[in-house]
């Protein structure tokens, strides 16, 4: 009777020391980690650009008096004319003055400037509390493995003790 009680007690001790998955998860709760991630990004972009300069047209009349005798009606002076992409001019003699007409054309000048526009971007973002839930624990802690082997040793020792008492020391 004592041996049955001893074996029953040993079995109860082994069962009470074992760890079920539900019990382990209730006592060893997986932790939830929070990650704070800062992202800072600076960029400087230098761009070439083209500037258009608009020059409005203008007309100028001018004359310069020259002291000289009247050449008479037989003299017909020639007009002198010069032209460029930006203006044209005429000059002629009309007694007693030299007259000048300057006409400036409407023009848009295109000028290419290098590295004028600089764009600066500062991008900053913050990710807070990015929760990571770990998977449930799928291993048995080493403490429980050691306890299992110790109890297995105790059971073998008790069984050996009982076998020795029953078979070796018979009365």
MARSE-89446 format. One record per residue: y, x, z of N, C-alpha, C in turn. Coordinates in nm, 2 decimals, decimal comma. Last residue first. Example, Ala and Ser with C-alpha at 12.3 -4.5 7.8 and 13.67 -1.06 7.14 Angstrom:
2
    n_y    n_x    n_z   ca_y   ca_x   ca_z    c_y    c_x    c_z
  -0,22   1,28   0,71  -0,11   1,37   0,71   0,00   1,29   0,79
  -0,57   1,32   0,78  -0,45   1,23   0,78  -0,33   1,32   0,78
END
This chain:
171
    n_y    n_x    n_z   ca_y   ca_x   ca_z    c_y    c_x    c_z
  -1,13   1,11   0,30  -1,19   1,11   0,44  -1,33   1,06   0,44
  -1,01   1,33   0,06  -1,08   1,20   0,09  -1,14   1,22   0,23
  -0,82   1,51  -0,07  -0,83   1,49   0,07  -0,90   1,36   0,10
  -0,84   1,48  -0,35  -0,87   1,61  -0,29  -0,90   1,59  -0,14
  -0,77   1,22  -0,43  -0,89   1,28  -0,48  -0,93   1,41  -0,40
  -0,54   1,13  -0,29  -0,65   1,04  -0,31  -0,78   1,12  -0,35
  -0,37   1,35  -0,28  -0,41   1,28  -0,15  -0,53   1,20  -0,17
  -0,34   1,41  -0,55  -0,40   1,51  -0,46  -0,45   1,44  -0,33
  -0,21   1,17  -0,63  -0,34   1,21  -0,69  -0,42   1,31  -0,60
   0,03   1,18  -0,49  -0,07   1,07  -0,46  -0,21   1,11  -0,52
   0,14   1,41  -0,60   0,11   1,41  -0,46   0,01   1,30  -0,43
   0,16   1,33  -0,87   0,08   1,44  -0,83   0,04   1,44  -0,68
   0,35   1,13  -0,83   0,22   1,10  -0,88   0,12   1,21  -0,85
   0,56   1,28  -0,73   0,51   1,18  -0,64   0,37   1,14  -0,69
   0,61   1,45  -0,95   0,57   1,51  -0,82   0,51   1,41  -0,73
   0,68   1,26  -1,15   0,56   1,34  -1,17   0,51   1,40  -1,03
   0,91   1,16  -1,02   0,80   1,07  -1,05   0,67   1,15  -1,07
   1,07   1,39  -1,03   1,04   1,33  -0,90   0,91   1,24  -0,92
   1,09   1,43  -1,30   1,02   1,53  -1,22   0,98   1,47  -1,08
   1,24   1,20  -1,36   1,11   1,22  -1,42   1,03   1,32  -1,35
   1,47   1,27  -1,22   1,39   1,15  -1,18   1,25   1,16  -1,24
   1,56   1,49  -1,38   1,53   1,50  -1,23   1,44   1,39  -1,18
   1,59   1,37  -1,62   1,49   1,47  -1,61   1,45   1,49  -1,46
   1,81   1,20  -1,55   1,69   1,14  -1,61   1,57   1,24  -1,59
   2,01   1,38  -1,48   1,95   1,29  -1,38   1,82   1,23  -1,43
   2,05   1,50  -1,73   2,00   1,58  -1,62   1,94   1,49  -1,51
   2,16   1,28  -1,86   2,04   1,35  -1,91   1,97   1,43  -1,80
   2,39   1,23  -1,71   2,28   1,13  -1,71   2,15   1,19  -1,77
   2,54   1,45  -1,77   2,50   1,42  -1,63   2,39   1,32  -1,63
   2,59   1,44  -2,04   2,49   1,53  -2,00   2,45   1,51  -1,85
   2,62   1,10  -2,18   2,67   1,22  -2,11   2,56   1,31  -2,05
   2,50   1,01  -2,49   2,47   0,99  -2,35   2,53   1,12  -2,28
   2,71   0,87  -2,75   2,62   0,97  -2,69   2,61   0,95  -2,54
   2,90   0,72  -2,86   2,76   0,70  -2,91   2,67   0,81  -2,86
   3,18   0,54  -2,77   3,10   0,66  -2,74   2,96   0,63  -2,78
   3,35   0,37  -3,03   3,29   0,38  -2,91   3,20   0,50  -2,89
   3,63   0,55  -3,20   3,50   0,47  -3,20   3,44   0,47  -3,06
   3,97   0,52  -3,09   3,85   0,60  -3,12   3,73   0,50  -3,13
   4,25   0,41  -3,24   4,15   0,37  -3,15   4,02   0,44  -3,18
   4,57   0,52  -3,25   4,44   0,55  -3,30   4,34   0,51  -3,20
   4,89   0,41  -3,32   4,78   0,40  -3,23   4,65   0,43  -3,31
   5,18   0,54  -3,34   5,07   0,52  -3,44   4,94   0,53  -3,36
   5,43   0,56  -3,21   5,32   0,48  -3,16   5,22   0,44  -3,27
   5,66   0,60  -3,47   5,63   0,60  -3,33   5,51   0,51  -3,30
   5,79   0,80  -3,71   5,68   0,71  -3,69   5,64   0,72  -3,54
   6,09   0,84  -3,86   6,02   0,85  -3,73   5,91   0,75  -3,72
   6,27   1,02  -4,10   6,20   0,90  -4,06   6,12   0,93  -3,93
   6,53   1,12  -4,30   6,47   1,14  -4,17   6,40   1,01  -4,13
   6,68   1,29  -4,55   6,59   1,19  -4,52   6,52   1,21  -4,39
   6,96   1,36  -4,70   6,90   1,39  -4,57   6,81   1,27  -4,54
   7,09   1,51  -4,99   7,01   1,40  -4,93   6,95   1,44  -4,80
   7,35   1,58  -5,19   7,28   1,62  -5,07   7,21   1,49  -5,01
   7,44   1,69  -5,50   7,40   1,57  -5,42   7,32   1,62  -5,30
   7,71   1,81  -5,66   7,60   1,85  -5,57   7,57   1,73  -5,49
   7,84   1,88  -5,97   7,80   1,77  -5,88   7,69   1,82  -5,79
   7,86   2,13  -6,10   7,98   2,07  -6,04   7,94   1,97  -5,93
   7,71   2,30  -6,27   7,69   2,30  -6,13   7,81   2,24  -6,05
   7,94   2,34  -6,54   7,81   2,37  -6,49   7,81   2,37  -6,33
   8,10   2,12  -6,76   8,11   2,20  -6,64   7,97   2,22  -6,58
   8,22   2,07  -7,07   8,10   2,07  -7,00   8,11   2,17  -6,88
   8,45   1,85  -7,21   8,44   1,98  -7,14   8,31   1,97  -7,05
   8,60   1,70  -7,47   8,48   1,70  -7,40   8,46   1,84  -7,34
   8,89   1,51  -7,52   8,83   1,65  -7,52   8,71   1,64  -7,42
   9,01   1,28  -7,73   8,93   1,29  -7,61   8,86   1,43  -7,62
   9,33   1,18  -7,86   9,21   1,27  -7,86   9,14   1,26  -7,72
   9,56   1,07  -8,09   9,48   1,03  -7,97   9,35   1,11  -7,97
   9,77   1,33  -8,21   9,67   1,23  -8,23   9,61   1,19  -8,09
  10,12   1,38  -8,24   9,99   1,42  -8,17   9,89   1,30  -8,18
  10,33   1,48  -8,47  10,26   1,36  -8,43  10,13   1,41  -8,37
  10,66   1,59  -8,54  10,53   1,63  -8,48  10,46   1,50  -8,43
  10,89   1,68  -8,76  10,82   1,56  -8,71  10,68   1,61  -8,66
  11,21   1,82  -8,80  11,07   1,84  -8,76  11,01   1,71  -8,71
  11,47   1,95  -9,01  11,41   1,84  -8,93  11,26   1,87  -8,91
  11,75   2,13  -9,03  11,61   2,14  -9,05  11,55   2,04  -8,96
  12,07   2,01  -9,15  11,97   2,04  -9,05  11,83   2,06  -9,11
  12,29   1,91  -9,30  12,29   2,05  -9,27  12,18   2,09  -9,16
  12,04   1,85  -9,55  12,17   1,91  -9,52  12,24   1,84  -9,40
  11,72   1,89  -9,46  11,81   1,78  -9,50  11,95   1,83  -9,45
  11,41   2,03  -9,50  11,55   2,06  -9,49  11,63   1,94  -9,54
  11,12   1,98  -9,29  11,19   1,97  -9,42  11,34   2,00  -9,40
  10,79   1,95  -9,16  10,92   2,01  -9,15  10,99   2,01  -9,29
  10,53   1,80  -8,98  10,61   1,81  -9,11  10,74   1,87  -9,08
  10,20   1,80  -8,83  10,35   1,82  -8,82  10,41   1,84  -8,97
   9,94   1,67  -8,62   9,99   1,71  -8,75  10,15   1,72  -8,74
   9,67   1,74  -8,39   9,80   1,69  -8,43   9,83   1,73  -8,57
   9,40   1,80  -8,35   9,47   1,74  -8,24   9,61   1,68  -8,28
   9,30   1,92  -8,57   9,22   1,81  -8,52   9,30   1,74  -8,41
   9,60   1,98  -8,77   9,48   2,03  -8,69   9,41   1,90  -8,65
   9,83   2,05  -9,03   9,75   1,95  -8,96   9,63   2,03  -8,89
  10,15   2,07  -9,18  10,04   2,14  -9,11   9,96   2,04  -9,03
  10,39   2,08  -9,45  10,30   2,00  -9,36  10,19   2,09  -9,31
  10,71   2,07  -9,57  10,60   2,15  -9,53  10,52   2,08  -9,42
  10,88   1,94  -9,85  10,83   1,92  -9,71  10,71   2,01  -9,69
  11,14   2,10 -10,04  11,00   2,06 -10,02  10,97   2,03  -9,87
  11,47   1,97 -10,15  11,38   2,06 -10,07  11,24   2,00 -10,06
  11,64   1,99 -10,44  11,55   1,89 -10,37  11,45   1,98 -10,28
  11,96   2,03 -10,57  11,85   2,09 -10,48  11,77   1,99 -10,41
  12,15   1,89 -10,69  12,04   1,94 -10,77  11,93   2,00 -10,69
  12,36   1,82 -10,52  12,25   1,72 -10,54  12,13   1,77 -10,63
  12,42   2,10 -10,29  12,45   2,01 -10,40  12,33   1,92 -10,43
  12,41   2,26 -10,06  12,35   2,31 -10,19  12,37   2,22 -10,31
  12,68   2,33  -9,86  12,60   2,22  -9,91  12,54   2,27 -10,05
  12,65   2,63  -9,66  12,72   2,54  -9,75  12,62   2,44  -9,81
  12,54   2,62  -9,31  12,53   2,68  -9,45  12,60   2,58  -9,54
  12,42   2,63  -9,00  12,55   2,63  -9,07  12,54   2,70  -9,21
  12,18   2,40  -8,91  12,20   2,53  -8,97  12,33   2,53  -9,04
  12,05   2,21  -8,64  12,15   2,23  -8,74  12,16   2,38  -8,78
  11,73   2,08  -8,61  11,81   2,20  -8,57  11,92   2,21  -8,68
  11,55   1,80  -8,47  11,63   1,87  -8,58  11,71   1,98  -8,52
  11,26   1,60  -8,41  11,36   1,70  -8,37  11,43   1,76  -8,49
  11,04   1,37  -8,28  11,13   1,40  -8,39  11,23   1,50  -8,33
  10,71   1,32  -8,19  10,83   1,39  -8,15  10,91   1,41  -8,28
  10,47   1,10  -8,05  10,54   1,14  -8,17  10,67   1,20  -8,13
  10,13   1,11  -7,92  10,28   1,11  -7,90  10,34   1,15  -8,03
   9,82   0,98  -7,77   9,91   1,03  -7,89  10,05   1,02  -7,85
   9,66   1,10  -7,47   9,73   1,00  -7,55   9,81   1,06  -7,66
   9,37   1,25  -7,41   9,51   1,29  -7,44   9,57   1,18  -7,53
   9,11   1,25  -7,18   9,18   1,17  -7,28   9,33   1,21  -7,29
   8,84   1,44  -7,12   8,98   1,44  -7,09   9,05   1,36  -7,21
   8,53   1,42  -6,97   8,61   1,37  -7,09   8,75   1,36  -7,05
   8,29   1,64  -6,85   8,41   1,57  -6,82   8,49   1,54  -6,95
   7,96   1,65  -6,77   8,05   1,66  -6,88   8,17   1,58  -6,84
   7,76   1,86  -6,55   7,82   1,73  -6,59   7,92   1,76  -6,70
   7,46   1,96  -6,37   7,57   1,98  -6,47   7,63   1,85  -6,51
   7,38   1,94  -6,02   7,37   1,89  -6,16   7,49   1,94  -6,24
   7,18   2,02  -5,76   7,30   2,06  -5,83   7,28   2,01  -5,98
   7,07   1,88  -5,47   7,05   1,88  -5,61   7,18   1,91  -5,68
   6,90   1,94  -5,17   7,03   1,96  -5,24   7,01   1,97  -5,39
   6,74   1,78  -4,91   6,74   1,83  -5,04   6,88   1,84  -5,10
   6,54   1,75  -4,62   6,67   1,78  -4,68   6,66   1,83  -4,82
   6,36   1,56  -4,41   6,35   1,62  -4,54   6,50   1,63  -4,59
   6,15   1,51  -4,15   6,28   1,54  -4,18   6,28   1,61  -4,32
   5,95   1,31  -3,96   5,96   1,37  -4,09   6,10   1,39  -4,13
   5,75   1,30  -3,67   5,89   1,31  -3,72   5,88   1,37  -3,86
   5,53   1,11  -3,49   5,54   1,20  -3,61   5,68   1,19  -3,67
   5,35   1,07  -3,22   5,49   1,06  -3,26   5,50   1,16  -3,37
   5,07   0,89  -3,14   5,12   1,01  -3,21   5,26   0,98  -3,25
   4,86   0,80  -2,88   4,98   0,77  -2,95   5,03   0,90  -3,01
   4,52   0,71  -2,83   4,62   0,81  -2,84   4,74   0,76  -2,92
   4,33   0,56  -2,59   4,40   0,53  -2,71   4,52   0,63  -2,72
   4,00   0,63  -2,46   4,15   0,64  -2,45   4,21   0,61  -2,59
   3,73   0,43  -2,37   3,78   0,53  -2,46   3,94   0,52  -2,46
   3,61   0,42  -2,04   3,69   0,35  -2,14   3,75   0,45  -2,24
   3,36   0,43  -1,87   3,42   0,53  -1,94   3,49   0,47  -2,06
   3,27   0,17  -1,78   3,32   0,27  -1,68   3,39   0,39  -1,74
   3,21   0,03  -2,00   3,30  -0,03  -1,90   3,35   0,07  -1,80
   3,05   0,20  -2,14   3,18   0,17  -2,20   3,27   0,10  -2,10
   2,83   0,21  -1,97   2,90   0,33  -1,99   3,04   0,30  -2,05
   2,74  -0,06  -1,98   2,78  -0,01  -1,85   2,87   0,12  -1,87
   2,66  -0,08  -2,25   2,77  -0,17  -2,20   2,82  -0,11  -2,07
   2,45   0,11  -2,26   2,58   0,13  -2,34   2,69   0,04  -2,29
   2,32   0,21  -1,94   2,32   0,13  -2,06   2,45   0,15  -2,13
   2,18   0,47  -1,78   2,31   0,42  -1,83   2,29   0,34  -1,95
   1,98   0,50  -1,48   2,00   0,51  -1,62   2,13   0,44  -1,66
   1,95   0,46  -1,21   2,03   0,58  -1,25   2,05   0,58  -1,40
   1,79   0,24  -1,19   1,93   0,23  -1,14   2,02   0,35  -1,19
   1,55   0,34  -1,29   1,62   0,24  -1,36   1,77   0,22  -1,32
   1,49   0,53  -1,09   1,51   0,57  -1,23   1,58   0,47  -1,31
   1,46   0,36  -0,87   1,56   0,46  -0,87   1,59   0,51  -1,01
   1,25   0,20  -0,94   1,38   0,13  -0,92   1,49   0,24  -0,92
   1,04   0,39  -0,94   1,08   0,32  -1,07   1,22   0,26  -1,06
   1,04   0,46  -0,67   1,07   0,56  -0,77   1,11   0,50  -0,90
   0,96   0,21  -0,56   1,09   0,27  -0,52   1,13   0,37  -0,63
   0,70   0,20  -0,67   0,79   0,09  -0,70   0,94   0,14  -0,67
   0,58   0,42  -0,55   0,59   0,42  -0,69   0,70   0,32  -0,73
   0,59   0,34  -0,28   0,66   0,46  -0,32   0,68   0,46  -0,47
   0,44   0,11  -0,28   0,58   0,10  -0,25   0,66   0,22  -0,29
   0,20   0,22  -0,35   0,26   0,12  -0,44   0,40   0,11  -0,41
   0,15   0,38  -0,12   0,17   0,44  -0,26   0,23   0,35  -0,36
   0,12   0,19   0,08   0,23   0,28   0,08   0,26   0,35  -0,05
  -0,12   0,08   0,00   0,00   0,00   0,00   0,13   0,09   0,00
END
